[in-house]
Every structure is written in structure tokens, then in C-alpha cells.
Amino acid sequence: MRAQETVKTPDWITEALRGASALLTTPEACAILRCGRRNLYRLTASGRLKGVRAHDSGSSRLLIPRASMEAYLRGLEG
């Protein structure tokens, strides 16, 4: 049996996600990606970035799991 390999997270991704909580708010995710809210919504609608909807007080907030953000950023490495 082969030992499971661990993949080291690139430094720039570690730095971008430093201090991020398990669920990122829309403004937090936009700051990490350096994009606007509309582009963030497009990324989630297309399925390129996984998001979850949190329903509180009748409104629906988009939250991005930290793991999803990390996976998306890894995909940008090419």
C-alpha cells in the first residue's frame, strides 16, 4: 500500500486565507478574490465556487465555505 501523499498549500493561498473563518461572508470572499459581489454570485451560480445560502430573518445570505475557497484558488494555479 502507498502512503497517502499530502499536498502542501501554496504560500499565497495560505496568506490569502489567513484568519478566515470556516464560512466566509460575501464581503470577506470578495476581498480575498478582489472582485465585486456580482462576480462572486456569477462564480457560485456557474458552480466554479461552491456557496451555501443561510436563511436568517427572512433574508438569504450567501456564505462560502473556506474549503471551497481554497479549492477554487488552487484551481487558479493552472
FENRA-V398989 format. One line per field, one symbol per residue. ss: DSSP state (H for helix, E for strand, - for the rest). phi: phi as a letter, one per 30 degrees, with the letter a starting at -180 (. if undefined). burial: b if it has 24 or more other C-alpha atoms within 12 Angstrom, else e. A space follows every 10 residues. Layout:
ss=???
phi=???
burial=???
This chain:
ss=---------- HHHHHH---- --EE-HHHHH HHH---HHHH HHHHHH---- -EEEEE--EE EEEEEHHHHH HHHHHH--
phi=.ddddccdde eddeddceid ddbcdedddd dddhbdeddd ddddddidbd bbcccbhicc cdbcdedddd dddddddi
burial=eeeeeeeeee eebeeebeee eebbbbebbb ebbeeeeeeb bebbeeeebb beeeeeeeee ebbbbbebbb ebbeeeee
